[in-house]
Amino acid sequence: MKTNIAVVAALAAVMSLGVIDAVDAAKNKEKCYGVSKAGQNDCGNLAGTHSCAGQSTVDNDIGEWRLVPAGTCKDLGGFDGNEAKKMFQEMQAEKNAIQYTNAG
């Protein structure tokens, strides 16, 4: 019985190290918009058309993001969240203006 307790304790310690490593790895990452290839985004998009990873349909969509090593987003040609949201809103406004002009 004492052996089982020791094994469980050792297993718990190893597992907790894995969680700590994952948290540390996430701290060294940043969201980078506009660099995902189709089907390789990490989660939901700015348009709200999906909420899961792997559902982007075009390469380098400004509304799609993926985690990249911290400090590398600009080097990859990407944008931080604030820049991407602003660009996305501008694109939506331009699209709406064109639709309004064509409808009139």
Secondary structure, 3 states (H helix, E strand, C coil): CHHHHHHHHHHHHHHHHHHHHHHHHHHCEEEEECCCCCCCCCCCCCCCCCCCCCCCCCCCCCCCEEEEECCCCHHHCCECHHHHHHHHHHHHHHHHHHHHHHHC
